[in-house]
């Protein structure tokens, strides 16, 4: 529906339009030009069958000055317009509204967050601001250090002392954090990183959105170490998987990365807790206080018992250099091989643990042999197009370790797989290709803007024709 000033423009062909002489109305009401929008709001309310009292309540809540004139102008727009359609009463309980960033923050708290450390960088900055406002309510430490390097090193220090810490950043800040990420891998210090993606390279489009950092997150840092990576697609998933990330990071003493972006983080969602699965109980492996304490004790699953300083008569040593079970630096080949195998062994048990959790969402369509493949913030638009065109939608949430068994089950019967991504190279398509799965077509957008329903429908129709 289009509402326009009939004195300045004409109706758009093929679009439901309502033209009103808005300039004339404002002049007659002695109202400034800025109130043109208020007049159109009144006309919109009438056009879609909303009672004026509802609009009046909204205006009184939102306007702090000039309310009487705004109401007068809105009433004029309402009175002069005509009803074009009617919105049926929506009989459903009221749900809270949350942004994706707020849901991530609350999920981290649910996962036991003690301290959040961040240097402001769009699009993850709102998490810092939101948690700062909640700090007293939840007993949180919220810290803004001097740089992203300071951020991750401080957070790892908190982890050493037994405090669950998370950090937030974007691509440029994550670049600076990569050596600290490797420190997490070698020293086996749990850390959760919220990586808000935006277009690059370099500064790129700092206030826009993208899905360009998947392979960066998969491969960042020197050396080989286990990491856990998720990409939620809405508020409920952001809440749930942020808590899971915190739990898995501490259970396996590894870094966890939550991939978000501006579209996911700053969009506003209805938040329905009834749709969120029960979070599994996960506790870190703690030392049984039998001496001597070995911080890097070799175990069957690679996870060593935790203890936190200060501890009477015990040394809790962490080390960025290769080390033995006590944390003492070593270059002896047999010992270095044993310790590397110990750390990498965690992935097998992490993967088995995650098989118990639904890691791939599938939205069935009437057409079983065509599927859209998406991740993160493209979930909503793809599910809508999937329903409209009757095709299946497959959305992996865990991206490392990749849930290959669940993904293969989701692909059952699919003969044509179409990847929908907000990047120029098809990064998820490249990832699944590593597991022998070929994507037949790619629908890619990389101008920093989200897919519109109309544009995505047009593109999908082109590739399935």
VOGU-3710 file (C-alpha; in Angstrom, 3 decimals, decimal comma):
1> xxxxxxxxxx> 0,000/0,000/0,000  1,255/3,466/-0,916  0,024/6,717/0,665  1,173/9,821/-1,187  0,660/13,578/-1,561  -1,642/13,897/-4,558  -0,524/17,514/-5,077  3,086/16,485/-5,653  3,078/13,040/-7,256  0,919/10,454/-8,981
11> xxxxxxxxxx> -0,229/6,946/-8,135  2,062/4,014/-8,915  0,640/1,655/-11,525  -0,212/-1,783/-10,150  0,116/-0,729/-6,498  -2,719/-0,110/-4,063  -2,458/3,659/-3,578  -4,250/6,325/-1,545  -3,640/9,906/-2,636  -4,401/12,869/-0,343
21> xxxxxxxxxx> -3,612/16,589/-0,660  -1,314/16,486/2,366  0,203/19,939/1,774  -3,287/21,450/1,685  -4,250/19,720/4,947  -1,126/20,969/6,726  -1,715/24,522/5,554  -5,329/24,450/6,722  -4,318/23,079/10,126  -1,422/25,576/10,464
31> xxxxxxxxxx> 0,957/22,651/10,899  4,652/22,475/9,872  5,856/20,303/6,988  7,443/17,830/9,405  3,942/16,733/10,458  3,289/15,345/6,977  4,239/11,914/8,351  1,742/12,238/11,201  -0,991/13,040/8,701  -0,049/9,952/6,674
41> xxxxxxxxxx> -0,120/7,825/9,826  -3,696/8,920/10,414  -4,557/8,080/6,801  -2,829/4,701/7,107  -4,807/3,832/10,235  -8,064/4,542/8,406  -6,936/2,699/5,254  -6,181/-0,545/7,065  -9,049/-0,398/9,545  -7,244/0,528/12,761
51> xxxxxxxxxx> -9,352/2,441/15,288  -8,082/6,005/15,789  -7,947/5,536/19,573  -5,102/3,044/19,098  -3,104/5,517/17,026  -3,879/8,243/19,546  -2,410/6,148/22,377  0,750/5,522/20,348  1,214/9,197/19,489  0,711/10,289/23,089
61> xxxxxxxxxx> 3,318/7,767/24,170  5,908/8,685/21,546  5,598/12,474/21,293  6,933/14,609/24,131  5,951/17,970/22,641  3,445/19,291/20,116  1,108/16,415/20,882  -2,148/18,373/20,452  -1,252/19,614/16,981  0,061/16,175/15,992
71> xxxxxxxxxx> -3,222/14,615/17,090  -5,172/17,217/15,150  -3,172/16,527/11,978  -3,480/12,744/12,438  -7,242/13,110/12,881  -7,433/15,115/9,637  -5,587/12,368/7,747  -7,835/9,738/9,341  -11,021/11,655/8,528  -10,133/12,363/4,903
81> xxxxxxxxxx> -8,921/8,840/4,066  -11,045/5,837/3,189  -10,852/2,254/4,427  -9,188/-0,003/1,835  -8,823/-3,186/3,860  -9,425/-4,491/7,356  -6,905/-6,051/9,710  -8,569/-8,900/11,552  -8,246/-9,077/15,316  -5,090/-10,979/16,249
91> xxxxxxxxxx> -6,050/-13,282/19,076  -2,703/-14,204/20,555  -0,999/-13,422/23,823  1,292/-10,431/23,754  4,955/-11,307/23,292  7,976/-9,216/24,252  9,986/-7,557/21,488  13,718/-8,205/21,418  16,465/-7,421/18,969  18,790/-10,226/17,976
101> xxxxxxxxxx> 21,594/-8,549/19,932  19,466/-8,409/23,075  18,599/-12,098/22,660  22,310/-12,951/22,344  23,012/-10,996/25,523  20,258/-12,767/27,465  21,409/-16,143/26,127  24,942/-15,473/27,351  23,510/-14,657/30,778  21,493/-17,882/30,680
111> xxxxxxxxxx> 24,761/-19,703/29,943  26,334/-18,296/33,113  27,994/-15,107/31,869  29,970/-13,314/34,576  31,834/-10,700/32,561  31,362/-9,098/29,149  34,364/-7,336/27,625  34,083/-5,371/24,406  35,429/-2,476/22,395  32,537/-0,792/20,543
121> xxxxxxxxxx> 32,326/-1,904/16,930  29,211/-2,067/14,808  27,111/-4,157/14,625  27,910/-5,775/18,004  28,080/-2,531/20,042  24,408/-2,753/21,158  25,276/-5,890/23,166  27,803/-3,880/25,185  25,285/-1,116/25,832  22,470/-3,522/26,696
131> xxxxxxxxxx> 24,530/-5,581/29,134  25,851/-2,425/30,777  22,236/-1,545/31,533  21,625/-5,017/33,003  24,883/-5,258/34,959  23,416/-4,460/38,380  20,395/-6,723/37,861  22,534/-9,778/37,061  25,752/-9,008/38,943  27,750/-8,696/35,733
141> xxxxxxxxxx> 31,090/-7,118/35,060  30,854/-5,088/31,826  34,155/-3,607/30,663  35,237/-1,396/27,751  39,050/-1,711/27,401  41,352/0,304/25,167  41,447/-2,075/22,171  40,271/-5,432/20,818  43,626/-6,951/21,786  43,033/-5,801/25,345
151> xxxxxxxxxx> 39,484/-7,153/25,149  40,342/-10,775/24,417  43,379/-10,937/26,703  41,370/-9,510/29,588  38,551/-11,985/28,923  41,012/-14,900/28,895  42,338/-13,669/32,216  38,826/-13,830/33,600  38,507/-17,388/32,289  41,761/-18,343/34,060
161> xxxxxxxxxx> 40,217/-17,106/37,315  37,032/-19,125/36,753  34,763/-16,362/35,450  32,669/-17,041/32,373  33,532/-14,277/29,934  32,358/-13,289/26,472  33,526/-10,630/24,048  31,885/-8,844/21,130  33,418/-7,500/17,955  33,210/-7,299/14,167
171> xxxxxxxxxx> 35,609/-8,387/11,423  38,270/-5,714/11,950  38,333/-6,253/15,696  38,355/-10,020/15,262  41,490/-9,612/13,118  43,212/-8,140/16,164  41,877/-10,901/18,392  43,187/-13,835/16,364  46,399/-14,322/18,335  44,310/-14,296/21,510
181> xxxxxxxxxx> 42,020/-16,839/19,854  45,038/-19,096/19,342  46,011/-18,524/22,964  42,580/-19,814/23,941  43,220/-22,919/21,816  46,682/-23,642/23,244  46,051/-22,631/26,864  42,604/-24,295/26,794  40,922/-21,206/28,218  37,167/-21,030/27,447
191> xxxxxxxxxx> 35,987/-17,892/25,644  32,851/-16,958/23,675  33,210/-14,420/20,857  30,221/-12,662/19,287  31,323/-11,856/15,738  28,960/-9,345/14,124  29,633/-9,539/10,397  29,687/-6,520/8,107  30,954/-6,029/4,537  34,705/-5,805/4,032
201> xxxxxxxxxx> 37,544/-5,982/3,253  39,007/-3,502/5,734  36,478/-0,909/6,905  34,203/-1,835/4,015  30,619/-0,784/4,743  30,816/-0,389/8,530  27,108/0,215/9,119  25,755/-2,426/6,736  25,418/-6,213/6,870  26,985/-9,306/5,330
211> xxxxxxxxxx> 27,758/-12,989/5,778  31,412/-12,736/4,776  33,303/-14,010/7,833  32,352/-17,691/7,947  35,668/-18,977/6,614  37,565/-16,371/8,627  35,942/-17,764/11,791  36,626/-21,348/10,678  40,333/-20,730/10,045  41,346/-17,732/12,195
221> xxxxxxxxxx> 44,427/-18,095/14,367  47,716/-19,858/13,909  47,952/-23,604/14,443  45,255/-26,246/14,718  42,717/-26,275/17,515  39,065/-27,111/18,102  36,429/-24,392/17,970  32,640/-24,267/18,180  30,785/-21,997/15,714  27,056/-21,263/15,464
231> xxxxxxxxxx> 24,961/-18,884/13,343  21,465/-18,284/14,774  18,732/-16,938/12,505  16,233/-15,281/14,863  15,816/-14,140/18,469  14,857/-17,520/19,923  17,803/-19,206/18,217  20,123/-16,378/19,290  19,102/-16,871/22,915  19,327/-20,665/22,846
241> xxxxxxxxxx> 22,592/-20,998/20,930  24,352/-18,245/22,859  23,705/-20,221/26,029  24,801/-23,437/24,318  27,989/-21,712/23,118  28,871/-20,696/26,652  28,212/-24,190/27,976  30,172/-25,958/25,231  33,078/-23,559/25,522  33,405/-24,333/29,223
251> xxxxxxxxxx> 32,663/-28,033/28,966  35,399/-28,584/26,371  37,647/-25,606/27,266  37,628/-24,241/23,721  36,712/-20,961/22,014  33,125/-20,580/20,854  32,084/-18,141/18,131  28,574/-16,788/17,571  28,223/-15,497/14,001  25,720/-12,682/13,723
261> xxxxxxxxxx> 25,349/-9,634/11,474  23,551/-6,292/11,402  20,383/-7,789/9,900  20,121/-10,414/12,644  21,469/-8,315/15,513  19,448/-5,156/14,969  16,180/-6,635/13,692  13,307/-6,699/16,182  11,552/-10,023/16,813  8,636/-11,320/18,830
271> xxxxxxxxxx> 10,302/-13,471/21,477  8,382/-16,622/22,372  10,048/-18,669/25,084  7,596/-21,549/24,536  9,264/-22,318/21,201  12,738/-22,664/22,770  13,965/-26,157/23,568  15,013/-26,986/27,098  18,680/-26,162/27,505  20,719/-29,266/28,388
281> xxxxxxxxxx> 22,556/-29,222/31,704  26,280/-28,906/31,050  28,914/-28,548/33,747  32,666/-28,106/33,350  35,003/-30,893/34,411  36,373/-29,805/37,785  39,440/-31,091/39,637  38,699/-33,589/42,422  41,393/-31,993/44,664  43,653/-35,024/44,574
291> xxxxxxxxxx> 47,254/-33,779/44,324  49,319/-33,066/42,396  47,194/-30,884/40,159  47,896/-31,164/36,437  46,275/-28,350/34,498  46,714/-30,255/31,227  46,152/-33,782/32,439  45,813/-36,159/29,483  42,344/-37,708/29,450  40,308/-39,945/27,156
301> xxxxxxxxxx> 38,247/-37,073/25,731  41,040/-34,492/25,856  39,357/-32,365/28,526  41,486/-31,715/31,608  40,057/-30,981/35,068  39,720/-27,312/35,945  40,859/-25,509/39,070  41,145/-21,798/39,704  43,719/-19,667/41,452  44,403/-19,031/44,252
311> xxxxxxxxxx> 44,522/-22,631/45,471  46,525/-23,500/48,545  49,647/-25,622/47,892  48,874/-25,974/44,181  50,216/-24,263/41,065  47,723/-23,543/38,293  49,890/-22,807/35,293  48,620/-21,958/31,816  51,010/-21,589/28,918  50,905/-20,291/25,322
321> xxxxxxxxxx> 54,071/-22,296/24,593  53,719/-26,027/24,021  53,779/-27,650/27,445  53,480/-30,856/29,440  50,612/-31,881/31,710  51,744/-29,482/34,442  51,899/-26,555/32,014  55,719/-26,521/31,917  57,184/-25,510/28,538  58,476/-28,412/26,457
331> xxxxxxxxxx> 59,827/-29,006/22,947  60,285/-32,751/23,349  58,746/-34,339/20,198  56,884/-37,165/21,900  55,341/-34,833/24,475  54,383/-32,162/21,949  52,689/-34,794/19,784  50,820/-36,189/22,766  49,531/-32,778/23,842  48,423/-31,769/20,355
341> xxxxxxxxxx> 46,525/-35,047/19,982  44,975/-34,480/23,419  43,596/-31,074/22,396  42,313/-32,220/19,006  40,664/-35,279/20,592  37,993/-32,975/22,019  36,351/-32,567/18,614  35,253/-36,203/18,419  33,471/-35,986/21,768  32,093/-32,512/21,059
351> xxxxxxxxxx> 30,652/-33,785/17,778  29,027/-36,754/19,540  27,640/-34,423/22,210  26,092/-32,158/19,564  24,368/-35,053/17,787  21,888/-34,986/20,686  20,903/-31,399/19,810  18,902/-30,326/16,748  21,568/-28,510/14,729  19,850/-28,326/11,304
361> xxxxxxxxxx> 16,389/-26,842/10,796  14,268/-28,175/7,940  11,140/-26,469/6,635  9,337/-28,821/4,281  7,684/-27,698/1,064  5,330/-29,305/-1,399  8,253/-29,812/-3,756  10,560/-32,327/-2,069  13,357/-32,328/-4,631  14,233/-28,598/-4,535
371> xxxxxxxxxx> 15,707/-26,954/-1,445  17,003/-23,545/-0,433  20,154/-23,660/1,703  20,593/-20,700/4,061  22,244/-19,662/7,304  21,983/-16,913/9,881  19,894/-13,849/9,122  18,594/-15,175/5,778  16,451/-17,731/7,585  13,322/-15,570/7,720
381> xxxxxxxxxx> 13,230/-14,488/4,090  14,083/-18,001/2,862  11,375/-19,653/4,953  8,829/-17,168/3,591  9,893/-17,802/0,000  9,972/-21,545/0,677  6,334/-21,431/1,758  5,351/-19,255/-1,185  7,055/-21,416/-3,804  6,529/-24,746/-2,047
391> xxxxxxxxxx> 10,222/-25,660/-1,776  12,164/-27,101/1,154  14,420/-24,845/3,260  17,509/-26,214/5,044  19,219/-24,107/7,701  22,304/-25,450/9,503  22,892/-23,572/12,766  26,082/-25,274/13,939  28,783/-24,600/11,360  31,696/-26,182/13,237
401> xxxxxxxxxx> 32,006/-29,022/13,909  29,656/-29,327/10,960  26,623/-31,585/11,722  27,116/-33,728/8,634  24,782/-36,564/9,704  21,846/-34,233/10,367  22,622/-32,289/7,193  22,619/-35,411/5,030  19,262/-36,431/6,527  17,904/-32,974/5,672
411> xxxxxxxxxx> 19,041/-33,456/2,067  17,052/-36,663/1,658  15,177/-36,514/-1,666  16,726/-33,200/-2,717  17,890/-33,127/-6,328  18,508/-29,395/-6,672  20,175/-27,410/-3,887  20,173/-23,599/-4,059  22,382/-21,618/-1,685  21,095/-18,195/-0,588
421> xxxxxxxxxx> 23,836/-16,086/1,006  24,800/-12,486/1,695  28,313/-12,728/0,282  29,985/-12,816/-3,134  31,579/-16,270/-3,054  28,991/-18,619/-1,539  30,806/-19,348/1,720  28,352/-21,930/3,066  28,321/-23,599/-0,359  32,120/-23,848/-0,135
431> xxxxxxxxxx> 31,870/-25,318/3,361  29,397/-28,077/2,472  31,468/-28,883/-0,616  34,240/-29,924/1,790  31,905/-32,736/2,860  31,193/-33,876/-0,696  27,918/-31,991/-1,079  27,495/-29,921/-4,229  25,353/-26,821/-4,435  23,642/-26,587/-7,822
441> xxxxxxxxxx> 22,829/-22,871/-7,857  23,780/-19,798/-5,818  21,684/-16,713/-5,154  24,121/-14,170/-3,710  23,730/-10,574/-2,539  26,687/-8,493/-1,423  25,714/-4,827/-1,422  25,272/-4,731/2,352  21,475/-4,763/2,130  19,189/-7,666/3,075
451> xxxxxxxxxx> 17,240/-9,730/0,556  13,749/-8,426/-0,084  10,945/-10,944/-0,465  10,231/-9,775/-4,014  13,845/-9,840/-5,202  14,607/-13,239/-3,678  11,434/-14,725/-5,146  12,423/-13,436/-8,557  15,944/-14,861/-8,295  14,809/-18,249/-6,980
461> xxxxx> 12,261/-18,571/-9,783  15,027/-17,904/-12,292  17,237/-20,751/-11,027  14,464/-23,333/-10,574  12,886/-22,665/-13,980
//
